[in-house]
Amino acid sequence: MTRDKLNIDTEEIFKKLLELKSEWVSRSDDFPFFTLGPSSYFEGITGGYEKEAKRVNPILVKNFRTLYTIVSQFLKKRLGESIYIEADKLSVPGFHIFPSSEIFLTHSGPWHVDIPHETLKLGKKDTSTFVLPIKLPTGGGGMDLIDPHGNEYFEGYNEGEIIHHDGKTPHRIAGYKKFVPDEYRVTVQGHLVRRKGKMTMFW
């Protein structure tokens, strides 16, 4: 797992995200959870992934082009090669959006490993995952993981600090440590896979 602070304006990104609220998609009837952009584990399973990617990708790229450039530059430096997108077929990295709720004091995300490349049938070569926190609530944000000995541990997030990992260690979205109303937990979510010889970034 690698962490690095990126030179991004998280407040400006969050402002643009709020302006695009009409494009947010609700993902739960039980708690406030939205996404911006189609993902492999929603549309990739239920259908319409490629069609929705073609529709939403231009919106995301128009509004967050600088963000994607900076993330790509970080990954290029980290991996030693250029990073590509396939905007006509695969969704560019999108956003998890959680408005604050007391339910997150007692509820965490489901344990999982990242297999979006399998869901979308992209192959299994050189896969990895990244998360980039944009906005964190007072109660903090992060992920719980399970080490090789079966012990749980917490990896805290910092706004603007990207975390790149292999996605193969069981992990989940961590719950809140403290609830404050009218706050947000926002992260950029993305994955990598070697596709047609090129390192491809997608969600």
Backbone as JSON Lines, residues from 0, in Angstrom:
{"i":0,"aa":"M","n":[0.85,-1.19,0.0],"ca":[0.0,0.0,0.0],"c":[0.89,1.24,0.0]}
{"i":1,"aa":"T","n":[0.57,2.16,-0.91],"ca":[1.33,3.41,-1.02],"c":[0.39,4.6,-0.82]}
{"i":2,"aa":"R","n":[0.86,5.58,-0.08],"ca":[0.09,6.8,0.16],"c":[0.9,7.99,-0.3]}
{"i":3,"aa":"D","n":[0.22,8.99,-0.89],"ca":[0.93,10.18,-1.32],"c":[-0.05,11.35,-1.4]}
{"i":4,"aa":"K","n":[0.37,12.5,-0.91],"ca":[-0.45,13.71,-0.97],"c":[-0.38,14.3,-2.37]}
{"i":5,"aa":"L","n":[-1.54,14.52,-2.98],"ca":[-1.59,15.09,-4.32],"c":[-1.85,16.59,-4.26]}
{"i":6,"aa":"N","n":[-1.36,17.29,-5.25],"ca":[-1.54,18.74,-5.33],"c":[-2.87,19.03,-6.02]}
{"i":7,"aa":"I","n":[-3.97,18.84,-5.27],"ca":[-5.3,19.08,-5.81],"c":[-6.07,20.02,-4.88]}
{"i":8,"aa":"D","n":[-7.04,20.7,-5.44],"ca":[-7.9,21.6,-4.68],"c":[-9.17,20.83,-4.3]}
{"i":9,"aa":"T","n":[-9.17,20.21,-3.13],"ca":[-10.3,19.37,-2.74],"c":[-11.59,20.17,-2.58]}
{"i":10,"aa":"E","n":[-11.49,21.42,-2.16],"ca":[-12.69,22.25,-2.0],"c":[-13.33,22.56,-3.35]}
{"i":11,"aa":"E","n":[-12.51,22.83,-4.34],"ca":[-13.03,23.11,-5.68],"c":[-13.66,21.86,-6.28]}
{"i":12,"aa":"I","n":[-13.03,20.7,-6.07],"ca":[-13.59,19.44,-6.56],"c":[-14.93,19.16,-5.9]}
{"i":13,"aa":"F","n":[-15.01,19.38,-4.59],"ca":[-16.26,19.15,-3.87],"c":[-17.35,20.11,-4.36]}
{"i":14,"aa":"K","n":[-17.0,21.35,-4.61],"ca":[-17.95,22.33,-5.12],"c":[-18.53,21.88,-6.46]}
{"i":15,"aa":"K","n":[-17.66,21.41,-7.36],"ca":[-18.14,20.93,-8.66],"c":[-19.03,19.7,-8.49]}
{"i":16,"aa":"L","n":[-18.68,18.86,-7.54],"ca":[-19.47,17.67,-7.28],"c":[-20.89,18.04,-6.85]}
{"i":17,"aa":"L","n":[-21.02,19.03,-5.99],"ca":[-22.34,19.48,-5.55],"c":[-23.13,20.08,-6.72]}
{"i":18,"aa":"E","n":[-22.44,20.73,-7.63],"ca":[-23.11,21.31,-8.8],"c":[-23.65,20.23,-9.73]}
{"i":19,"aa":"L","n":[-23.09,19.04,-9.63],"ca":[-23.52,17.91,-10.47],"c":[-24.48,16.97,-9.73]}
{"i":20,"aa":"K","n":[-25.13,17.47,-8.71],"ca":[-25.98,16.62,-7.86],"c":[-27.08,15.92,-8.65]}
{"i":21,"aa":"S","n":[-27.54,16.53,-9.73],"ca":[-28.59,15.9,-10.54],"c":[-28.11,14.61,-11.19]}
{"i":22,"aa":"E","n":[-26.79,14.41,-11.25],"ca":[-26.22,13.19,-11.84],"c":[-25.91,12.12,-10.79]}
{"i":23,"aa":"W","n":[-26.07,12.45,-9.51],"ca":[-25.82,11.45,-8.48],"c":[-26.86,10.34,-8.57]}
{"i":24,"aa":"V","n":[-26.43,9.12,-8.3],"ca":[-27.34,7.98,-8.3],"c":[-27.4,7.39,-6.9]}
{"i":25,"aa":"S","n":[-28.61,7.27,-6.34],"ca":[-28.77,6.67,-5.01],"c":[-28.54,5.17,-5.09]}
{"i":26,"aa":"R","n":[-27.76,4.64,-4.15],"ca":[-27.4,3.23,-4.18],"c":[-27.97,2.42,-3.01]}
{"i":27,"aa":"S","n":[-28.72,3.05,-2.13],"ca":[-29.26,2.32,-0.98],"c":[-30.59,2.91,-0.54]}
{"i":28,"aa":"D","n":[-31.5,2.04,-0.12],"ca":[-32.76,2.47,0.48],"c":[-32.64,2.57,2.0]}
{"i":29,"aa":"D","n":[-31.53,2.08,2.55],"ca":[-31.38,2.0,4.01],"c":[-30.55,3.12,4.61]}
{"i":30,"aa":"F","n":[-29.69,3.75,3.82],"ca":[-28.85,4.83,4.32],"c":[-28.44,5.71,3.14]}
{"i":31,"aa":"P","n":[-28.0,6.94,3.4],"ca":[-27.63,7.85,2.3],"c":[-26.3,7.47,1.65]}
{"i":32,"aa":"F","n":[-26.37,6.99,0.44],"ca":[-25.18,6.58,-0.31],"c":[-25.45,6.84,-1.78]}
{"i":33,"aa":"F","n":[-24.59,7.65,-2.4],"ca":[-24.74,8.0,-3.8],"c":[-23.41,7.77,-4.53]}
{"i":34,"aa":"T","n":[-23.51,7.63,-5.85],"ca":[-22.31,7.59,-6.68],"c":[-22.48,8.58,-7.83]}
{"i":35,"aa":"L","n":[-21.36,9.03,-8.33],"ca":[-21.33,9.8,-9.57],"c":[-20.45,9.01,-10.53]}
{"i":36,"aa":"G","n":[-21.07,8.47,-11.57],"ca":[-20.36,7.61,-12.5],"c":[-20.77,6.16,-12.32]}
{"i":37,"aa":"P","n":[-20.91,5.41,-13.41],"ca":[-21.24,3.99,-13.3],"c":[-20.04,3.19,-12.82]}
{"i":38,"aa":"S","n":[-20.3,2.08,-12.14],"ca":[-19.2,1.26,-11.62],"c":[-19.41,-0.2,-11.98]}
{"i":39,"aa":"S","n":[-18.33,-0.94,-11.92],"ca":[-18.37,-2.36,-12.25],"c":[-19.27,-3.14,-11.31]}
{"i":40,"aa":"Y","n":[-19.34,-2.73,-10.03],"ca":[-20.11,-3.5,-9.05],"c":[-21.55,-3.05,-8.92]}
{"i":41,"aa":"F","n":[-21.96,-2.08,-9.73],"ca":[-23.38,-1.75,-9.84],"c":[-23.84,-2.03,-11.27]}
{"i":42,"aa":"E","n":[-23.57,-1.09,-12.19],"ca":[-24.0,-1.29,-13.58],"c":[-23.32,-2.48,-14.25]}
{"i":43,"aa":"G","n":[-22.09,-2.8,-13.81],"ca":[-21.4,-3.95,-14.39],"c":[-22.1,-5.26,-14.1]}
{"i":44,"aa":"I","n":[-22.92,-5.28,-13.05],"ca":[-23.67,-6.48,-12.67],"c":[-25.11,-6.39,-13.14]}
{"i":45,"aa":"T","n":[-25.72,-5.22,-12.99],"ca":[-27.14,-5.06,-13.31],"c":[-27.39,-4.73,-14.78]}
{"i":46,"aa":"G","n":[-26.35,-4.33,-15.5],"ca":[-26.5,-4.02,-16.92],"c":[-26.43,-2.53,-17.21]}
{"i":47,"aa":"G","n":[-26.11,-2.19,-18.45],"ca":[-26.06,-0.81,-18.87],"c":[-24.76,-0.1,-18.58]}
{"i":48,"aa":"Y","n":[-23.73,-0.84,-18.19],"ca":[-22.46,-0.21,-17.81],"c":[-21.85,0.6,-18.96]}
{"i":49,"aa":"E","n":[-21.69,-0.02,-20.12],"ca":[-21.02,0.65,-21.23],"c":[-21.83,1.84,-21.73]}
{"i":50,"aa":"K","n":[-23.13,1.68,-21.8],"ca":[-24.0,2.78,-22.26],"c":[-23.92,3.96,-21.31]}
{"i":51,"aa":"E","n":[-23.96,3.69,-19.99],"ca":[-23.91,4.76,-19.01],"c":[-22.52,5.39,-18.97]}
{"i":52,"aa":"A","n":[-21.48,4.59,-19.17],"ca":[-20.12,5.14,-19.22],"c":[-19.98,6.13,-20.37]}
{"i":53,"aa":"K","n":[-20.51,5.79,-21.52],"ca":[-20.44,6.7,-22.67],"c":[-21.18,8.0,-22.39]}
{"i":54,"aa":"R","n":[-22.26,7.92,-21.61],"ca":[-23.05,9.12,-21.31],"c":[-22.38,10.0,-20.25]}
{"i":55,"aa":"V","n":[-21.87,9.37,-19.18],"ca":[-21.37,10.13,-18.03],"c":[-19.9,10.5,-18.16]}
{"i":56,"aa":"N","n":[-19.1,9.71,-18.86],"ca":[-17.67,10.01,-18.97],"c":[-17.38,11.43,-19.45]}
{"i":57,"aa":"P","n":[-18.08,11.92,-20.5],"ca":[-17.8,13.31,-20.93],"c":[-18.08,14.34,-19.84]}
{"i":58,"aa":"I","n":[-19.1,14.09,-19.0],"ca":[-19.42,15.0,-17.9],"c":[-18.3,15.0,-16.87]}
{"i":59,"aa":"L","n":[-17.83,13.8,-16.52],"ca":[-16.77,13.68,-15.53],"c":[-15.46,14.28,-16.04]}
{"i":60,"aa":"V","n":[-15.1,13.98,-17.26],"ca":[-13.84,14.48,-17.81],"c":[-13.88,16.01,-17.96]}
{"i":61,"aa":"K","n":[-15.02,16.54,-18.38],"ca":[-15.14,17.99,-18.52],"c":[-14.94,18.71,-17.19]}
{"i":62,"aa":"N","n":[-15.51,18.16,-16.14],"ca":[-15.49,18.82,-14.83],"c":[-14.26,18.5,-13.99]}
{"i":63,"aa":"F","n":[-13.64,17.33,-14.24],"ca":[-12.54,16.89,-13.38],"c":[-11.29,16.51,-14.17]}
{"i":64,"aa":"R","n":[-11.1,17.15,-15.3],"ca":[-9.96,16.81,-16.18],"c":[-8.63,16.96,-15.43]}
{"i":65,"aa":"T","n":[-8.47,18.07,-14.71],"ca":[-7.22,18.3,-13.98],"c":[-6.99,17.22,-12.94]}
{"i":66,"aa":"L","n":[-8.05,16.83,-12.23],"ca":[-7.96,15.77,-11.23],"c":[-7.47,14.47,-11.87]}
{"i":67,"aa":"Y","n":[-8.07,14.09,-12.98],"ca":[-7.67,12.84,-13.64],"c":[-6.22,12.91,-14.13]}
{"i":68,"aa":"T","n":[-5.81,14.08,-14.59],"ca":[-4.42,14.24,-15.05],"c":[-3.45,14.04,-13.9]}
{"i":69,"aa":"I","n":[-3.75,14.64,-12.74],"ca":[-2.86,14.52,-11.58],"c":[-2.82,13.09,-11.07]}
{"i":70,"aa":"V","n":[-3.97,12.44,-11.02],"ca":[-4.01,11.03,-10.59],"c":[-3.2,10.16,-11.56]}
{"i":71,"aa":"S","n":[-3.37,10.39,-12.85],"ca":[-2.64,9.61,-13.85],"c":[-1.14,9.83,-13.73]}
{"i":72,"aa":"Q","n":[-0.73,11.06,-13.45],"ca":[0.7,11.36,-13.3],"c":[1.28,10.64,-12.08]}
{"i":73,"aa":"F","n":[0.51,10.62,-10.99],"ca":[0.96,9.89,-9.8],"c":[1.13,8.41,-10.11]}
{"i":74,"aa":"L","n":[0.12,7.82,-10.77],"ca":[0.17,6.39,-11.07],"c":[1.29,6.07,-12.07]}
{"i":75,"aa":"K","n":[1.52,6.97,-13.02],"ca":[2.61,6.79,-13.97],"c":[3.95,6.74,-13.25]}
{"i":76,"aa":"K","n":[4.14,7.67,-12.32],"ca":[5.38,7.7,-11.54],"c":[5.5,6.45,-10.67]}
{"i":77,"aa":"R","n":[4.41,6.04,-10.09],"ca":[4.4,4.87,-9.2],"c":[4.68,3.58,-9.94]}
{"i":78,"aa":"L","n":[4.1,3.44,-11.13],"ca":[4.19,2.19,-11.88],"c":[5.23,2.21,-13.0]}
{"i":79,"aa":"G","n":[5.71,3.4,-13.33],"ca":[6.75,3.5,-14.34],"c":[6.27,3.37,-15.77]}
{"i":80,"aa":"E","n":[4.99,3.69,-16.0],"ca":[4.45,3.62,-17.36],"c":[3.21,4.5,-17.46]}
{"i":81,"aa":"S","n":[2.85,4.83,-18.7],"ca":[1.7,5.69,-18.93],"c":[0.4,4.99,-18.56]}
{"i":82,"aa":"I","n":[-0.59,5.8,-18.18],"ca":[-1.9,5.29,-17.78],"c":[-2.92,5.73,-18.83]}
{"i":83,"aa":"Y","n":[-3.78,4.81,-19.23],"ca":[-4.75,5.08,-20.29],"c":[-6.18,4.91,-19.77]}
{"i":84,"aa":"I","n":[-7.12,5.51,-20.5],"ca":[-8.54,5.25,-20.26],"c":[-9.16,4.8,-21.59]}
{"i":85,"aa":"E","n":[-10.27,4.1,-21.5],"ca":[-11.03,3.71,-22.68],"c":[-12.43,4.29,-22.51]}
{"i":86,"aa":"A","n":[-12.55,5.59,-22.77],"ca":[-13.78,6.31,-22.44],"c":[-14.99,5.86,-23.23]}
{"i":87,"aa":"D","n":[-14.78,5.15,-24.33],"ca":[-15.92,4.66,-25.12],"c":[-16.46,3.34,-24.6]}
{"i":88,"aa":"K","n":[-15.73,2.69,-23.68],"ca":[-16.15,1.38,-23.18],"c":[-16.17,1.28,-21.66]}
{"i":89,"aa":"L","n":[-15.21,1.92,-20.99],"ca":[-15.06,1.77,-19.55],"c":[-15.27,3.11,-18.85]}
{"i":90,"aa":"S","n":[-15.91,3.05,-17.69],"ca":[-16.13,4.26,-16.9],"c":[-14.79,4.78,-16.37]}
{"i":91,"aa":"V","n":[-14.6,6.08,-16.43],"ca":[-13.44,6.68,-15.77],"c":[-13.71,6.63,-14.26]}
{"i":92,"aa":"P","n":[-12.68,6.77,-13.43],"ca":[-12.9,6.74,-11.98],"c":[-14.01,7.7,-11.55]}
{"i":93,"aa":"G","n":[-14.85,7.22,-10.63],"ca":[-16.0,7.99,-10.19],"c":[-15.95,8.26,-8.7]}
{"i":94,"aa":"F","n":[-17.09,8.67,-8.16],"ca":[-17.15,9.14,-6.78],"c":[-18.12,8.33,-5.92]}
{"i":95,"aa":"H","n":[-17.69,8.02,-4.69],"ca":[-18.57,7.59,-3.61],"c":[-18.97,8.84,-2.83]}
{"i":96,"aa":"I","n":[-20.25,8.98,-2.53],"ca":[-20.73,10.16,-1.82],"c":[-21.64,9.7,-0.68]}
{"i":97,"aa":"F","n":[-21.23,9.97,0.56],"ca":[-22.01,9.61,1.73],"c":[-22.34,10.87,2.53]}
{"i":98,"aa":"P","n":[-23.57,11.4,2.43],"ca":[-23.98,12.45,3.36],"c":[-23.99,11.87,4.78]}
{"i":99,"aa":"S","n":[-23.62,12.67,5.77],"ca":[-23.47,12.15,7.13],"c":[-24.8,11.63,7.68]}
{"i":100,"aa":"S","n":[-24.72,10.55,8.44],"ca":[-25.89,9.92,9.05],"c":[-25.45,9.18,10.3]}
{"i":101,"aa":"E","n":[-26.3,9.17,11.32],"ca":[-25.98,8.46,12.54],"c":[-25.84,6.96,12.32]}
{"i":102,"aa":"I","n":[-26.42,6.44,11.26],"ca":[-26.36,5.0,11.01],"c":[-24.92,4.54,10.81]}
{"i":103,"aa":"F","n":[-24.04,5.45,10.35],"ca":[-22.65,5.07,10.09],"c":[-21.82,4.91,11.37]}
{"i":104,"aa":"L","n":[-22.41,5.25,12.5],"ca":[-21.74,4.99,13.78],"c":[-21.75,3.5,14.11]}
{"i":105,"aa":"T","n":[-22.72,2.79,13.59],"ca":[-22.88,1.36,13.91],"c":[-22.81,0.47,12.68]}
{"i":106,"aa":"H","n":[-22.74,1.05,11.51],"ca":[-22.71,0.26,10.28],"c":[-21.45,0.57,9.47]}
{"i":107,"aa":"S","n":[-20.81,-0.46,8.98],"ca":[-19.66,-0.34,8.08],"c":[-20.03,-0.99,6.74]}
{"i":108,"aa":"G","n":[-19.15,-0.82,5.77],"ca":[-19.38,-1.47,4.49],"c":[-19.16,-2.97,4.58]}
{"i":109,"aa":"P","n":[-19.57,-3.72,3.55],"ca":[-19.33,-5.16,3.55],"c":[-17.87,-5.49,3.27]}
{"i":110,"aa":"W","n":[-17.38,-6.57,3.9],"ca":[-16.02,-7.03,3.61],"c":[-15.96,-7.52,2.16]}
{"i":111,"aa":"H","n":[-14.86,-7.22,1.48],"ca":[-14.73,-7.64,0.09],"c":[-13.27,-7.53,-0.36]}
{"i":112,"aa":"V","n":[-12.98,-8.14,-1.48],"ca":[-11.76,-7.87,-2.23],"c":[-12.21,-7.32,-3.58]}
{"i":113,"aa":"D","n":[-11.33,-6.61,-4.25],"ca":[-11.72,-5.92,-5.49],"c":[-11.51,-6.82,-6.71]}
{"i":114,"aa":"I","n":[-12.62,-7.12,-7.39],"ca":[-12.55,-7.96,-8.6],"c":[-13.31,-7.32,-9.76]}
{"i":115,"aa":"P","n":[-13.23,-6.0,-9.95],"ca":[-13.98,-5.37,-11.04],"c":[-13.52,-5.86,-12.4]}
{"i":116,"aa":"H","n":[-12.24,-6.21,-12.51],"ca":[-11.7,-6.72,-13.77],"c":[-12.36,-8.05,-14.15]}
{"i":117,"aa":"E","n":[-12.74,-8.85,-13.16],"ca":[-13.44,-10.1,-13.43],"c":[-14.89,-9.83,-13.82]}
{"i":118,"aa":"T","n":[-15.53,-8.92,-13.09],"ca":[-16.93,-8.58,-13.4],"c":[-17.07,-8.11,-14.84]}
{"i":119,"aa":"L","n":[-16.13,-7.27,-15.28],"ca":[-16.2,-6.71,-16.63],"c":[-15.43,-7.54,-17.66]}
{"i":120,"aa":"K","n":[-14.87,-8.68,-17.21],"ca":[-14.13,-9.58,-18.11],"c":[-12.99,-8.85,-18.83]}
{"i":121,"aa":"L","n":[-12.15,-8.2,-18.03],"ca":[-11.03,-7.43,-18.58],"c":[-9.69,-8.15,-18.45]}
{"i":122,"aa":"G","n":[-9.69,-9.37,-17.94],"ca":[-8.45,-10.06,-17.66],"c":[-8.01,-9.82,-16.23]}
{"i":123,"aa":"K","n":[-6.89,-10.43,-15.84],"ca":[-6.44,-10.36,-14.44],"c":[-5.01,-9.88,-14.3]}
{"i":124,"aa":"K","n":[-4.47,-9.25,-15.33],"ca":[-3.05,-8.91,-15.32],"c":[-2.8,-7.54,-14.69]}
{"i":125,"aa":"D","n":[-1.89,-7.5,-13.71],"ca":[-1.42,-6.26,-13.09],"c":[-2.58,-5.39,-12.55]}
{"i":126,"aa":"T","n":[-3.47,-6.01,-11.8],"ca":[-4.61,-5.27,-11.26],"c":[-4.24,-4.57,-9.95]}
{"i":127,"aa":"S","n":[-4.89,-3.45,-9.7],"ca":[-4.73,-2.74,-8.44],"c":[-5.89,-1.76,-8.28]}
{"i":128,"aa":"T","n":[-5.92,-1.1,-7.13],"ca":[-7.03,-0.23,-6.76],"c":[-6.49,1.05,-6.14]}
{"i":129,"aa":"F","n":[-7.24,2.14,-6.29],"ca":[-6.88,3.34,-5.56],"c":[-8.13,4.04,-5.04]}
{"i":130,"aa":"V","n":[-7.94,4.78,-3.96],"ca":[-8.99,5.61,-3.39],"c":[-8.38,6.96,-3.04]}
{"i":131,"aa":"L","n":[-9.12,8.03,-3.34],"ca":[-8.63,9.38,-3.1],"c":[-9.7,10.17,-2.35]}
{"i":132,"aa":"P","n":[-9.53,10.38,-1.05],"ca":[-10.51,11.14,-0.27],"c":[-10.53,12.62,-0.68]}
{"i":133,"aa":"I","n":[-11.74,13.13,-0.92],"ca":[-11.93,14.53,-1.27],"c":[-12.52,15.32,-0.12]}
{"i":134,"aa":"K","n":[-13.46,14.71,0.59],"ca":[-14.13,15.36,1.72],"c":[-14.36,14.32,2.81]}
{"i":135,"aa":"L","n":[-13.95,14.65,4.03],"ca":[-14.12,13.73,5.15],"c":[-14.91,14.4,6.27]}
{"i":136,"aa":"P","n":[-15.77,13.64,6.94],"ca":[-16.55,14.19,8.05],"c":[-15.7,14.34,9.31]}
{"i":137,"aa":"T","n":[-16.26,15.04,10.29],"ca":[-15.57,15.22,11.56],"c":[-15.2,13.88,12.18]}
{"i":138,"aa":"G","n":[-16.06,12.89,12.0],"ca":[-15.82,11.56,12.55],"c":[-14.76,10.77,11.83]}
{"i":139,"aa":"G","n":[-14.12,11.39,10.84],"ca":[-13.03,10.72,10.13],"c":[-13.53,9.83,9.02]}
{"i":140,"aa":"G","n":[-12.6,9.2,8.36],"ca":[-12.92,8.29,7.27],"c":[-11.75,7.36,7.06]}
{"i":141,"aa":"G","n":[-12.02,6.19,6.51],"ca":[-10.95,5.25,6.25],"c":[-11.5,3.9,5.88]}
{"i":142,"aa":"M","n":[-10.64,2.9,5.92],"ca":[-11.08,1.54,5.64],"c":[-10.53,0.59,6.69]}
{"i":143,"aa":"D","n":[-11.32,-0.41,6.99],"ca":[-10.88,-1.51,7.83],"c":[-10.3,-2.59,6.93]}
{"i":144,"aa":"L","n":[-9.25,-3.24,7.38],"ca":[-8.63,-4.33,6.63],"c":[-8.39,-5.52,7.54]}
{"i":145,"aa":"I","n":[-8.1,-6.67,6.94],"ca":[-7.77,-7.88,7.69],"c":[-6.38,-8.34,7.27]}
{"i":146,"aa":"D","n":[-5.47,-8.44,8.23],"ca":[-4.1,-8.85,7.91],"c":[-4.02,-10.36,7.71]}
{"i":147,"aa":"P","n":[-2.86,-10.88,7.28],"ca":[-2.74,-12.32,7.01],"c":[-3.01,-13.23,8.21]}
{"i":148,"aa":"H","n":[-2.97,-12.66,9.4],"ca":[-3.22,-13.45,10.62],"c":[-4.68,-13.36,11.07]}
{"i":149,"aa":"G","n":[-5.5,-12.67,10.28],"ca":[-6.91,-12.56,10.61],"c":[-7.27,-11.42,11.54]}
{"i":150,"aa":"N","n":[-6.31,-10.54,11.79],"ca":[-6.57,-9.41,12.68],"c":[-7.09,-8.2,11.89]}
{"i":151,"aa":"E","n":[-8.09,-7.54,12.42],"ca":[-8.62,-6.34,11.79],"c":[-7.77,-5.13,12.19]}
{"i":152,"aa":"Y","n":[-7.59,-4.22,11.26],"ca":[-6.93,-2.96,11.56],"c":[-7.52,-1.85,10.7]}
{"i":153,"aa":"F","n":[-7.28,-0.62,11.13],"ca":[-7.89,0.55,10.5],"c":[-6.85,1.39,9.79]}
{"i":154,"aa":"E","n":[-7.15,1.8,8.58],"ca":[-6.28,2.67,7.79],"c":[-7.03,3.98,7.57]}
{"i":155,"aa":"G","n":[-6.61,5.04,8.26],"ca":[-7.32,6.31,8.18],"c":[-7.01,7.07,6.9]}
{"i":156,"aa":"Y","n":[-7.96,7.87,6.47],"ca":[-7.81,8.69,5.27],"c":[-7.46,10.13,5.63]}
{"i":157,"aa":"N","n":[-6.84,10.81,4.68],"ca":[-6.62,12.26,4.74],"c":[-7.09,12.87,3.43]}
{"i":158,"aa":"E","n":[-7.74,14.0,3.5],"ca":[-8.22,14.64,2.27],"c":[-7.05,14.95,1.34]}
{"i":159,"aa":"G","n":[-7.21,14.58,0.09],"ca":[-6.2,14.85,-0.92],"c":[-5.05,13.87,-0.96]}
{"i":160,"aa":"E","n":[-5.09,12.82,-0.13],"ca":[-4.01,11.83,-0.08],"c":[-4.48,10.53,-0.73]}
{"i":161,"aa":"I","n":[-3.9,10.18,-1.85],"ca":[-4.29,8.98,-2.57],"c":[-3.68,7.74,-1.91]}
{"i":162,"aa":"I","n":[-4.45,6.66,-1.89],"ca":[-3.97,5.37,-1.38],"c":[-4.08,4.37,-2.52]}
{"i":163,"aa":"H","n":[-2.95,3.78,-2.88],"ca":[-2.89,2.79,-3.97],"c":[-2.53,1.44,-3.37]}
{"i":164,"aa":"H","n":[-3.37,0.43,-3.63],"ca":[-3.1,-0.89,-3.06],"c":[-3.56,-1.98,-4.02]}
{"i":165,"aa":"D","n":[-3.24,-3.23,-3.7],"ca":[-3.51,-4.31,-4.65],"c":[-4.97,-4.73,-4.68]}
{"i":166,"aa":"G","n":[-5.77,-4.33,-3.71],"ca":[-7.18,-4.68,-3.69],"c":[-7.47,-6.11,-3.27]}
{"i":167,"aa":"K","n":[-6.41,-6.86,-2.97],"ca":[-6.58,-8.29,-2.67],"c":[-6.69,-8.57,-1.17]}
{"i":168,"aa":"T","n":[-6.35,-7.6,-0.35],"ca":[-6.52,-7.74,1.09],"c":[-7.98,-7.44,1.44]}
{"i":169,"aa":"P","n":[-8.67,-8.32,2.18],"ca":[-10.06,-8.04,2.53],"c":[-10.19,-6.68,3.21]}
{"i":170,"aa":"H","n":[-11.14,-5.87,2.75],"ca":[-11.3,-4.53,3.3],"c":[-12.76,-4.1,3.21]}
{"i":171,"aa":"R","n":[-13.07,-3.01,3.9],"ca":[-14.42,-2.47,3.87],"c":[-14.37,-0.99,4.24]}
{"i":172,"aa":"I","n":[-15.42,-0.26,3.9],"ca":[-15.54,1.13,4.33],"c":[-15.74,1.16,5.83]}
{"i":173,"aa":"A","n":[-14.92,1.91,6.54],"ca":[-15.01,1.98,8.0],"c":[-16.16,2.88,8.42]}
{"i":174,"aa":"G","n":[-16.73,2.6,9.58],"ca":[-17.8,3.41,10.12],"c":[-17.27,4.71,10.71]}
{"i":175,"aa":"Y","n":[-18.18,5.57,11.1],"ca":[-17.83,6.84,11.72],"c":[-17.34,6.63,13.15]}
{"i":176,"aa":"K","n":[-16.46,7.52,13.59],"ca":[-16.05,7.58,14.99],"c":[-16.91,8.6,15.76]}
{"i":177,"aa":"K","n":[-17.47,9.56,15.0],"ca":[-18.3,10.6,15.6],"c":[-19.25,11.11,14.53]}
{"i":178,"aa":"F","n":[-20.5,11.42,14.92],"ca":[-21.49,11.93,13.97],"c":[-21.68,13.44,14.13]}
{"i":179,"aa":"V","n":[-21.6,14.13,13.01],"ca":[-21.92,15.56,12.94],"c":[-22.83,15.72,11.72]}
{"i":180,"aa":"P","n":[-24.02,16.31,11.88],"ca":[-24.94,16.44,10.74],"c":[-24.4,17.37,9.66]}
{"i":181,"aa":"D","n":[-24.96,17.2,8.47],"ca":[-24.69,18.08,7.32],"c":[-23.23,18.06,6.87]}
{"i":182,"aa":"E","n":[-22.6,16.92,6.99],"ca":[-21.25,16.74,6.47],"c":[-21.26,15.67,5.37]}
{"i":183,"aa":"Y","n":[-20.1,15.47,4.74],"ca":[-20.0,14.49,3.66],"c":[-18.73,13.67,3.78]}
{"i":184,"aa":"R","n":[-18.82,12.45,3.28],"ca":[-17.64,11.6,3.07],"c":[-17.6,11.34,1.58]}
{"i":185,"aa":"V","n":[-16.61,11.9,0.89],"ca":[-16.51,11.79,-0.57],"c":[-15.14,11.24,-0.95]}
{"i":186,"aa":"T","n":[-15.13,10.22,-1.79],"ca":[-13.88,9.66,-2.28],"c":[-13.96,9.41,-3.77]}
{"i":187,"aa":"V","n":[-12.82,9.54,-4.44],"ca":[-12.69,9.08,-5.82],"c":[-12.28,7.62,-5.77]}
{"i":188,"aa":"Q","n":[-12.94,6.79,-6.57],"ca":[-12.68,5.35,-6.59],"c":[-12.2,4.94,-7.98]}
{"i":189,"aa":"G","n":[-11.14,4.13,-8.04],"ca":[-10.67,3.68,-9.34],"c":[-9.88,2.39,-9.26]}
{"i":190,"aa":"H","n":[-9.71,1.77,-10.42],"ca":[-8.99,0.51,-10.53],"c":[-8.06,0.55,-11.74]}
{"i":191,"aa":"L","n":[-7.12,-0.37,-11.75],"ca":[-6.18,-0.51,-12.87],"c":[-6.12,-1.96,-13.32]}
{"i":192,"aa":"V","n":[-5.95,-2.15,-14.61],"ca":[-5.73,-3.49,-15.16],"c":[-4.95,-3.32,-16.46]}
{"i":193,"aa":"R","n":[-4.07,-4.29,-16.74],"ca":[-3.35,-4.24,-18.02],"c":[-4.26,-4.82,-19.1]}
{"i":194,"aa":"R","n":[-4.57,-3.99,-20.07],"ca":[-5.53,-4.36,-21.11],"c":[-4.95,-4.02,-22.47]}
{"i":195,"aa":"K","n":[-4.83,-5.03,-23.31],"ca":[-4.21,-4.85,-24.63],"c":[-2.81,-4.27,-24.5]}
{"i":196,"aa":"G","n":[-2.12,-4.69,-23.46],"ca":[-0.74,-4.26,-23.24],"c":[-0.59,-2.92,-22.56]}
{"i":197,"aa":"K","n":[-1.7,-2.21,-22.33],"ca":[-1.65,-0.87,-21.73],"c":[-2.27,-0.89,-20.33]}
{"i":198,"aa":"M","n":[-1.67,-0.12,-19.42],"ca":[-2.24,0.0,-18.08],"c":[-3.44,0.93,-18.16]}
{"i":199,"aa":"T","n":[-4.59,0.37,-17.89],"ca":[-5.84,1.07,-18.09],"c":[-6.51,1.41,-16.77]}
{"i":200,"aa":"M","n":[-6.99,2.64,-16.64],"ca":[-7.65,3.13,-15.43],"c":[-9.16,3.14,-15.68]}
{"i":201,"aa":"F","n":[-9.92,2.62,-14.7],"ca":[-11.36,2.52,-14.89],"c":[-12.04,2.43,-13.53]}
{"i":202,"aa":"W","n":[-13.39,2.33,-13.57],"ca":[-14.13,2.09,-12.34],"c":[-15.18,1.03,-12.59]}
